[in-house]
Amino acid sequence: MRIIIAPDSFKGSLSAMQAALCIKKAAVSVFGDSCRCVLMPVSDGGEGFVDICAMACDGQVINVHVSGPLGNPVDAKYMILNDGRCIIEMAQAAGLTLIKPEHRNPLHTSTYGVGQMIKDALDKNVRRFIIGLGGSSTNDGGTGALSALGAVFKDENGIVLRACGMNLSKIVTVDLSGFDKRVYESEIILACDVDIPLFGKTGTTLLYSPQKGADESMSLYLEEGMKHFAAVSPGICENNPGAGAAGGVGFGFMTYCGAKKVSGIDAVLDILDFESQLDGAFIVITGEGKIDFQSTQGKVLSGVGRRASAKNVKVIAFGGIVEADIFDLQKMGISEAYEIRGSHSTQYAMENAAGLLEQKVRDVLSIL
């Protein structure tokens, strides 16, 4: 009995691998030696992207020291696959979890370290990039990363600006004379799970900057700054799907690097060669911390369910909380969804997620 175990992380509680191991333990306790569990923890390009690729693929993990979101040095890593593609997880250098809650401020955070990782890979002759966008602490339109690659942003007096959210509204000229020309020789794919626009009530700034530490006045200031940056930039990439991803990084890379956006989960499943693992599978077990309407909008569960159901493999999902309508989940290939929280408080469920997940999976598989 071949069981594919492909969960996302249960954010704040379990990494994707920890969740996968809990599910495996439950499956073995029910089926014993009659089952063979294939662990395929997944990501949509956010936190854990590099680790997941490193567990499943052949290649080299590169450790680097780069600038963190507030300019402090951080240890980060990226991966070069044996086929030459480079996997970069922007959260390694600009992630929200790198900053204590009381210090979060999207006026000052920068993606500079992301550009440093790209530059380091370029120096190693990499020309094919898959950059996972997600979990960012930034709202700088990608100017930080572009700055690390040689772009210079100047104000009306010709003074060089630090590339961060606060200075977007001050940019008058973008000097690309020193921009790393190797970027133009490269293929850059942006892996992200959202098609969020750059502006507006449902845009990156007004929707997500509060999670990154912005109050209302700060969000409005950043929104005007993003509009200004788009106005002084060439082309119309602000209208592209995913331009608002990761605080506007999507827009910056599309406009200045010719990057293309793809579904984050599809990129990960392609890298993991997920389809080939489905041959002969009895069931696929997936899950994430909160299964809600977003789960049906191209995120992990959607990608896993869609591909497994196309091969007539049953998919069941487990979530700390399940709010999504089962009919919507079934449309994307998820047969059943189970909540592990039960009658417990959310705090208790998060603190005891491993035990609750294992027990719920055991109960459900015992019926199967």
C-alpha positions as CSV (number, residue, x, y, z in Angstrom):
1,M,0.0,0.0,0.0
2,R,1.7,3.2,-1.3
3,I,0.7,6.3,0.6
4,I,1.9,9.7,-0.6
5,I,2.3,12.2,2.3
6,A,2.5,15.8,0.9
7,P,1.6,18.4,3.5
8,D,2.5,22.1,3.7
9,S,3.7,23.5,7.0
10,F,1.2,24.1,9.9
11,K,2.5,27.7,10.4
12,G,3.4,28.5,13.9
13,S,3.3,24.8,14.9
14,L,4.9,22.3,12.5
15,S,7.2,22.5,9.5
16,A,6.1,20.6,6.4
17,M,8.5,17.7,7.3
18,Q,7.4,17.6,10.9
19,A,3.8,17.3,9.7
20,A,4.7,14.6,7.2
21,L,6.5,12.6,9.9
22,C,3.4,12.8,12.2
23,I,1.2,11.5,9.4
24,K,3.6,8.7,8.6
25,K,3.7,7.6,12.2
26,A,-0.1,7.4,12.3
27,A,-0.2,5.5,9.0
28,V,2.3,2.9,10.1
29,S,0.4,2.4,13.4
30,V,-2.7,1.6,11.4
31,F,-1.4,-0.3,8.5
32,G,1.9,-1.7,9.8
33,D,4.2,-3.3,7.3
34,S,1.5,-3.3,4.6
35,C,2.1,0.3,3.8
36,R,5.0,2.2,2.2
37,C,4.9,5.9,3.0
38,V,6.5,8.3,0.5
39,L,7.3,11.6,2.3
40,M,6.9,14.6,0.0
41,P,6.5,17.7,2.2
42,V,5.7,20.7,-0.1
43,S,5.7,24.5,-0.1
44,D,4.2,27.1,-2.3
45,G,7.5,29.0,-2.6
46,G,7.4,30.5,0.9
47,E,9.3,29.4,4.0
48,G,10.8,26.0,3.7
49,F,11.2,26.1,-0.1
50,V,14.9,25.4,-0.1
51,D,14.8,22.8,2.6
52,I,12.1,20.9,0.7
53,C,14.0,20.9,-2.5
54,A,17.2,19.9,-0.7
55,M,15.4,16.9,0.8
56,A,14.0,15.7,-2.5
57,C,16.5,16.7,-5.2
58,D,20.2,16.3,-6.0
59,G,22.3,19.4,-5.9
60,Q,24.3,21.7,-3.8
61,V,23.1,23.9,-0.9
62,I,25.0,27.2,-0.8
63,N,25.4,29.0,2.6
64,V,25.8,32.8,2.4
65,H,26.0,35.8,4.7
66,V,23.7,38.5,3.4
67,S,21.9,41.6,4.6
68,G,18.7,40.9,6.5
69,P,15.5,42.9,6.1
70,L,16.7,45.7,8.5
71,G,20.3,45.7,7.3
72,N,21.6,43.3,10.0
73,P,23.7,40.3,8.7
74,V,21.9,37.0,8.5
75,D,22.9,33.5,7.5
76,A,20.9,32.4,4.4
77,K,21.0,29.5,1.9
78,Y,20.0,28.7,-1.6
79,M,20.3,25.6,-3.7
80,I,21.8,24.8,-7.1
81,L,20.2,21.7,-8.6
82,N,22.2,19.3,-10.7
83,D,20.4,20.5,-13.8
84,G,21.8,24.0,-13.2
85,R,18.6,25.7,-11.9
86,C,19.0,27.8,-8.8
87,I,16.3,27.7,-6.0
88,I,16.1,30.9,-4.0
89,E,13.7,31.5,-1.1
90,M,13.4,35.2,-0.5
91,A,12.2,34.6,3.1
92,Q,15.8,33.5,3.8
93,A,17.0,37.1,3.5
94,A,13.8,39.2,3.8
95,G,11.4,37.0,5.8
96,L,9.0,38.3,8.4
97,T,10.2,35.7,10.9
98,L,13.6,37.2,10.9
99,I,12.3,40.3,12.7
100,K,10.9,40.3,16.2
101,P,7.2,41.6,16.2
102,E,8.1,44.8,18.0
103,H,10.7,45.7,15.4
104,R,8.6,45.1,12.2
105,N,8.3,48.2,10.0
106,P,7.8,48.0,6.3
107,L,9.0,51.6,5.9
108,H,12.5,50.4,6.6
109,T,12.7,46.7,5.6
110,S,14.5,45.9,2.4
111,T,15.0,43.0,0.0
112,Y,18.6,43.8,-0.5
113,G,19.8,40.4,0.8
114,V,17.7,38.7,-1.9
115,G,19.6,40.5,-4.6
116,Q,22.9,39.5,-2.8
117,M,21.9,35.8,-3.1
118,I,21.1,36.2,-6.8
119,K,24.5,37.9,-7.4
120,D,26.3,35.2,-5.5
121,A,24.6,32.6,-7.8
122,L,25.5,34.6,-10.9
123,D,29.1,34.5,-9.8
124,K,28.8,30.7,-9.8
125,N,27.6,30.9,-13.5
126,V,24.0,30.2,-12.7
127,R,21.6,31.6,-15.3
128,R,18.3,29.9,-14.4
129,F,16.5,31.0,-11.3
130,I,13.3,29.9,-9.5
131,I,12.7,32.5,-6.8
132,G,10.1,31.6,-4.1
133,L,8.1,34.6,-3.1
134,G,6.4,34.4,0.3
135,G,6.6,35.2,3.9
136,S,8.2,38.6,3.3
137,S,8.6,41.4,5.8
138,T,9.1,44.0,3.0
139,N,7.1,46.5,0.9
140,D,9.9,47.9,-1.2
141,G,8.7,46.9,-4.7
142,G,11.9,44.8,-5.0
143,T,14.1,47.9,-5.1
144,G,16.3,46.4,-2.4
145,A,17.1,43.4,-4.5
146,L,17.6,45.5,-7.6
147,S,19.9,47.8,-5.7
148,A,22.1,44.8,-4.7
149,L,22.3,44.0,-8.4
150,G,23.5,47.4,-9.4
151,A,20.4,49.6,-9.8
152,V,20.7,53.1,-8.3
153,F,17.7,55.0,-7.1
154,K,18.0,58.8,-6.9
155,D,15.8,61.6,-5.6
156,E,15.1,64.9,-7.3
157,N,18.5,66.3,-6.2
158,G,20.4,63.3,-7.5
159,I,21.0,61.9,-4.1
160,V,21.2,58.1,-3.9
161,L,18.4,56.7,-1.8
162,R,18.4,53.6,0.4
163,A,16.1,51.1,-1.3
164,C,13.2,50.5,1.1
165,G,9.5,51.2,1.3
166,M,10.0,54.7,2.9
167,N,11.9,56.0,-0.1
168,L,9.6,54.7,-3.0
169,S,7.8,58.0,-3.1
170,K,11.2,59.9,-3.4
171,I,12.5,58.1,-6.5
172,V,12.9,60.4,-9.5
173,T,15.5,58.5,-11.6
174,V,16.5,54.9,-11.8
175,D,20.1,54.6,-13.0
176,L,20.7,51.1,-14.6
177,S,24.2,51.9,-16.0
178,G,25.8,49.7,-13.4
179,F,23.1,47.0,-13.3
180,D,24.5,43.5,-13.6
181,K,24.1,42.6,-17.2
182,R,24.2,38.9,-16.4
183,V,20.6,39.3,-15.2
184,Y,19.5,40.0,-18.8
185,E,21.1,36.7,-19.8
186,S,19.2,34.8,-17.2
187,E,15.8,33.1,-16.9
188,I,14.0,34.2,-13.7
189,I,10.9,32.4,-12.6
190,L,8.9,33.8,-9.7
191,A,7.1,31.1,-7.8
192,C,4.2,32.4,-5.7
193,D,0.7,31.4,-4.8
194,V,-1.1,34.7,-5.3
195,D,-2.1,37.0,-8.2
196,I,-2.4,40.0,-5.9
197,P,-2.4,43.4,-7.6
198,L,0.1,46.1,-6.9
199,F,-2.4,48.7,-5.8
200,G,-5.8,49.1,-4.3
201,K,-7.8,47.7,-1.4
202,T,-6.9,44.2,-2.4
203,G,-3.4,45.2,-3.4
204,T,-0.2,44.2,-1.7
205,T,0.3,47.3,0.5
206,L,-3.2,47.9,1.9
207,L,-3.9,44.2,2.4
208,Y,-0.6,42.9,3.7
209,S,1.5,45.7,5.1
210,P,-0.4,45.7,8.4
211,Q,0.8,42.2,9.0
212,K,4.3,43.5,8.5
213,G,4.0,46.2,11.1
214,A,2.3,49.1,9.4
215,D,-0.4,51.2,10.9
216,E,-3.1,52.8,8.8
217,S,-1.2,56.0,8.0
218,M,1.9,54.1,7.2
219,S,0.0,51.8,4.8
220,L,-1.4,54.8,3.0
221,Y,2.0,56.3,2.6
222,L,3.5,53.1,1.3
223,E,0.6,52.7,-1.1
224,E,1.3,56.2,-2.6
225,G,5.0,55.3,-2.7
226,M,4.3,52.1,-4.7
227,K,2.1,54.0,-7.2
228,H,4.9,56.6,-7.6
229,F,7.6,53.9,-8.1
230,A,5.4,52.2,-10.8
231,A,4.9,55.6,-12.5
232,V,8.7,56.2,-12.8
233,S,9.4,52.6,-14.0
234,P,9.2,51.5,-17.6
235,G,6.4,49.4,-19.0
236,I,3.1,48.4,-17.5
237,C,4.1,45.4,-15.4
238,E,2.0,46.7,-12.5
239,N,-1.0,45.1,-14.2
240,N,0.6,41.7,-14.5
241,P,-0.8,38.9,-12.3
242,G,1.4,38.6,-9.2
243,A,2.9,42.0,-9.5
244,G,2.0,42.7,-5.9
245,A,3.5,39.4,-4.6
246,A,5.9,39.8,-1.6
247,G,5.4,43.5,-1.2
248,G,5.8,44.3,-4.9
249,V,8.9,42.2,-5.5
250,G,6.9,40.6,-8.4
251,F,6.6,44.0,-10.0
252,G,10.2,44.9,-9.5
253,F,11.6,41.7,-11.0
254,M,9.1,41.6,-13.9
255,T,9.9,45.2,-14.8
256,Y,13.6,45.3,-14.5
257,C,14.7,41.7,-14.9
258,G,12.1,40.3,-17.3
259,A,10.9,37.7,-14.8
260,K,7.9,35.5,-15.3
261,K,5.5,34.4,-12.6
262,V,4.2,30.9,-12.2
263,S,2.1,29.1,-9.5
264,G,4.3,28.4,-6.5
265,I,2.9,25.0,-5.8
266,D,3.1,24.0,-9.4
267,A,6.7,25.0,-9.5
268,V,7.5,22.9,-6.4
269,L,5.5,19.9,-7.6
270,D,7.4,20.0,-10.9
271,I,10.7,20.2,-9.1
272,L,9.7,17.2,-6.9
273,D,8.4,15.3,-10.0
274,F,5.2,14.7,-8.0
275,E,3.2,13.1,-10.9
276,S,5.6,10.2,-11.2
277,Q,5.2,9.4,-7.5
278,L,1.4,9.0,-7.9
279,D,1.7,5.9,-10.0
280,G,0.3,3.0,-8.0
281,A,-0.6,5.2,-5.0
282,F,-3.4,4.2,-2.7
283,I,-4.0,7.6,-1.3
284,V,-2.5,11.1,-1.0
285,I,-2.6,12.8,2.4
286,T,-2.0,16.6,2.5
287,G,-2.8,19.4,4.9
288,E,-1.9,22.8,6.3
289,G,-2.5,24.9,9.4
290,K,-5.7,26.6,8.2
291,I,-7.8,25.3,5.4
292,D,-10.0,28.2,4.2
293,F,-11.0,29.9,1.0
294,Q,-7.4,30.8,0.2
295,S,-6.7,27.0,0.1
296,T,-8.8,26.9,-3.0
297,Q,-7.0,29.8,-4.7
298,G,-4.0,28.0,-6.2
299,K,-2.2,27.2,-2.9
300,V,-0.7,23.9,-1.8
301,L,-3.9,21.9,-1.3
302,S,-5.2,23.0,-4.7
303,G,-2.1,22.0,-6.5
304,V,-1.8,18.6,-4.8
305,G,-5.5,17.9,-5.2
306,R,-5.7,18.8,-8.8
307,R,-2.7,16.7,-9.9
308,A,-3.6,13.6,-7.8
309,S,-7.3,13.6,-8.9
310,A,-6.2,13.8,-12.5
311,K,-4.6,10.4,-11.9
312,N,-7.6,9.1,-10.0
313,V,-5.8,9.0,-6.7
314,K,-7.9,9.9,-3.6
315,V,-6.8,12.9,-1.6
316,I,-7.6,13.6,2.0
317,A,-6.5,16.8,3.9
318,F,-6.0,17.7,7.5
319,G,-5.9,21.2,8.9
320,G,-5.6,22.8,12.3
321,I,-8.7,24.6,11.4
322,V,-11.0,23.8,8.5
323,E,-13.3,26.6,7.3
324,A,-13.4,26.0,3.5
325,D,-16.6,24.6,2.0
326,I,-16.2,20.9,1.3
327,F,-17.8,21.3,-2.1
328,D,-15.2,23.9,-3.1
329,L,-12.5,21.5,-1.9
330,Q,-13.9,18.6,-3.8
331,K,-13.9,20.7,-7.0
332,M,-10.1,20.9,-6.7
333,G,-9.7,17.2,-5.9
334,I,-9.8,17.0,-2.1
335,S,-12.3,14.3,-1.2
336,E,-12.4,15.0,2.5
337,A,-11.0,17.5,5.0
338,Y,-10.6,17.0,8.7
339,E,-10.0,19.5,11.5
340,I,-7.5,18.5,14.2
341,R,-8.4,21.3,16.6
342,G,-11.8,19.8,17.6
343,S,-13.2,21.3,20.8
344,H,-9.8,22.7,21.9
345,S,-8.8,26.3,21.8
346,T,-6.7,27.5,18.8
347,Q,-3.8,28.2,21.2
348,Y,-3.9,24.6,22.6
349,A,-4.2,23.1,19.1
350,M,-1.1,25.1,17.9
351,E,0.9,24.1,21.0
352,N,-0.1,20.4,20.6
353,A,-0.4,20.1,16.9
354,A,1.9,17.1,16.5
355,G,-0.1,14.9,18.9
356,L,-3.5,16.1,17.6
357,L,-2.5,15.6,14.0
358,E,-1.2,12.1,14.6
359,Q,-4.3,11.1,16.5
360,K,-6.7,12.5,13.9
361,V,-4.9,10.8,11.0
362,R,-4.9,7.5,12.9
363,D,-8.7,7.8,13.6
364,V,-9.5,8.6,9.9
365,L,-7.2,5.9,8.5
366,S,-8.6,3.3,10.8
367,I,-12.0,3.8,9.2
368,L,-10.4,3.6,5.7
